[in-house]
Amino acid sequence: MVRVLIIEDDKAINDLICMNFSIVGYECRQVYDGNIVQSALCEENYDIVILDVMLPGIDGFELMKMGVFKDIPVIFVTAKECVDDRVKGLKLGADDYIVKPFESSELLARTEAVLRRTNKDKQVYTIDDTVIYLDRHVITVKDKEIELTNREFMLLETLLINCNIALSREKLLNLVWGFDYYGDTRTLDVHITKLRKKLHFENRIKTVFKLGYRLEV
Amino acid sequence: MKFWQKLFVISIVLFIIIFDLGIYIIINNSYELSQDREMESCIREHDIIKKSINKDIEDRNEIVHDIAYKSDLLSSIIESLADYYESQNVSMALYSKDDDAIFTNIEDFDISMLDSLDKENVIIKKDSEDGKRYMFIISDINDYEKMKYVYARDISEIDDANDESIRLFIVVSVGALLLLGITNYLILRKLTHPINELNKSTKRIAAGKYNERVEYHKTDEFGELAESFNKMSDAVEEKVEGLTEQSRQRQMFIDNLSHEMKTPLTSIIGYSEILQNANVTEEKKALACNYILAAASQLSRLSGELMKLTYFNSCAEEIEFDDFSTSQIADKIKKITSLSLEKKGVTLDIVNELPYINCNMELMVSMLVNLIENAVHASKSGQSIILKFYENDDGRIIEVSDNGCGIEKNQIEKVTEPFYRVDKSRSRANGGVGLGLSLVKKIAEIHKAQFVIESKKENGTSIKILL
């Protein structure tokens, strides 16, 4: 289970981040004030920190300078979008920088990427009889290895990272096939059908009416 | 060409023209004078010699008919004189009526010159072939068979002296020119130095060093220029600082505004996504809806306050003022604030010592409501807020005071900045957008009133509007 420390003074945003992470199965601790970050860090261990810059008490940059997070990866979430601030944040040792307003898929993808870089993400998912080893690109169903094409694997990975969140067909095409893909959405439907069949995910990968697909876990 | 170079060239040229021309005229004049003097002395000498020849001839007083003997006689007379005068650069000759030389020790004498003799003495200056100059005086010794006497004097000495003067003149002139050139250069460089300094300073200021000043404290024109220049620099620096500060504030306003807008936007986008895409419980859906609603109304309030601020900034002149009774204003305020006062359990006391004030009713009410709302947020249940209209030596004063949490000293200056919040999360929770005191300050400005904040942490805040 990935443990996230969310430091953001605006309750609405804090809850929003927390809600998104909860949906994909992360565990969150919410902190609203720069002053209580240190005590929160003492109480528990975290895999990743989501940090706002403008905070009451000690601000985000200051917290980074103080080095309170040690080797926990940090992602800044802030409305300050000028390049100087981004550079400052990254120079202070942040692993990534997300500018408000952001979309939840961006937040999740970036968090996932940072976790993967720092080897703290979940590499093995078990759903029903299916076990997915993300790092090794291996999938077994009832201990029997299943062959997946590269695209199919990327699609599965994307659905896994955003599990319980519906992704539109356009978004899935963007994330899996890339921004320059102008093909038919039917390609996606074909891949989804194949995934369902190969992994016995008929009831797991749900079609969301008029929108897209969702992997329910 | 630079200014000092122009001055330099002009003075040198003027010097050459005036000095050299003057000296040349003097030399020429003295040459003429000495030539005249020489001529006079020649004439005198010539007369003396002639007289002496005549006397000698008279002394002999005999008419000699033998031409050869006569020639010898005359020749001997003149020879002794010629010998005597030779040392004085004088040569002479005697010619007979037929232009035959009876005696001569003049070298290269052009006999044709004798023809020019008429009645008077003839004075001729002529350069001889060897480069010497002679002055010839040719005269009749009329009594004696029209003999012609030639007096010749070598006057090269005057020319030599003149040449010497000219040489000296050239040396002196060149020397003086050099001396003038050097001193002129030094003086001009010294005199134009302040111009260079001014120039350098101007360039530095142009390059953006607005605190640059010229260091030149003399009372001459350059001193005055430097002083005026420094005054101008002061003005420029002040203006630039003002503009920089203004643009900094504007940039800050935009930064803050974008931040203020992004937070509710993030909520709206994020929660909408959750509602649209995620498989979440009804409870969470309701929560998301609430957040979206809150964020949207936050944005709506923000835009409303911004509109007001923009309106006040652009239409301040069009706002009308009138005398309004303070009790009327107080009643309105009571009505508007009663709900939030009740909610928090705070009381509002009104002390009214003024019958009326000159103001714009709506703006005045909105300003005071704003201040009272702030006071309510700062106060605890059971405390009271005082709204006081009174007059003292400072003039008419409206004061809103509370016994609430107060403001830190270093924050007092900042509270009127747009979007500045002493307590960010509490302000947002109360639905504030961070423009309240900016609006109050603006309204005070429109009323040409002073806006004074006095506050002590934990002791409460008092805000005075000095009308």
HADDOCK unambig.tbl for C-alpha pairs under 7 A between the chains (distance, minus, plus):
assign (segid A and resid 9 and name CA) (segid B and resid 425 and name CA) 6.59 0.50 0.50
assign (segid A and resid 10 and name CA) (segid B and resid 425 and name CA) 6.65 0.50 0.50
assign (segid A and resid 12 and name CA) (segid B and resid 267 and name CA) 6.21 0.50 0.50
assign (segid A and resid 12 and name CA) (segid B and resid 291 and name CA) 6.18 0.50 0.50
assign (segid A and resid 13 and name CA) (segid B and resid 267 and name CA) 5.82 0.50 0.50
assign (segid A and resid 16 and name CA) (segid B and resid 267 and name CA) 6.96 0.50 0.50
assign (segid A and resid 16 and name CA) (segid B and resid 270 and name CA) 6.49 0.50 0.50
assign (segid A and resid 16 and name CA) (segid B and resid 271 and name CA) 6.62 0.50 0.50
assign (segid A and resid 79 and name CA) (segid B and resid 259 and name CA) 5.27 0.50 0.50
assign (segid A and resid 79 and name CA) (segid B and resid 262 and name CA) 6.20 0.50 0.50
assign (segid A and resid 80 and name CA) (segid B and resid 259 and name CA) 6.91 0.50 0.50
assign (segid A and resid 100 and name CA) (segid B and resid 262 and name CA) 5.93 0.50 0.50
assign (segid A and resid 100 and name CA) (segid B and resid 263 and name CA) 6.97 0.50 0.50
assign (segid A and resid 100 and name CA) (segid B and resid 266 and name CA) 5.93 0.50 0.50
assign (segid A and resid 101 and name CA) (segid B and resid 262 and name CA) 5.69 0.50 0.50
assign (segid A and resid 101 and name CA) (segid B and resid 265 and name CA) 6.10 0.50 0.50
assign (segid A and resid 101 and name CA) (segid B and resid 266 and name CA) 4.22 0.50 0.50
assign (segid A and resid 102 and name CA) (segid B and resid 266 and name CA) 6.28 0.50 0.50
assign (segid A and resid 103 and name CA) (segid B and resid 269 and name CA) 6.95 0.50 0.50
assign (segid A and resid 103 and name CA) (segid B and resid 270 and name CA) 6.10 0.50 0.50
assign (segid A and resid 104 and name CA) (segid B and resid 270 and name CA) 6.18 0.50 0.50
assign (segid A and resid 164 and name CA) (segid B and resid 278 and name CA) 5.90 0.50 0.50
assign (segid A and resid 164 and name CA) (segid B and resid 279 and name CA) 5.90 0.50 0.50
assign (segid A and resid 165 and name CA) (segid B and resid 277 and name CA) 5.36 0.50 0.50
assign (segid A and resid 165 and name CA) (segid B and resid 278 and name CA) 4.32 0.50 0.50
assign (segid A and resid 165 and name CA) (segid B and resid 279 and name CA) 6.58 0.50 0.50
assign (segid A and resid 166 and name CA) (segid B and resid 277 and name CA) 4.19 0.50 0.50
assign (segid A and resid 166 and name CA) (segid B and resid 278 and name CA) 5.60 0.50 0.50
assign (segid A and resid 167 and name CA) (segid B and resid 277 and name CA) 6.70 0.50 0.50
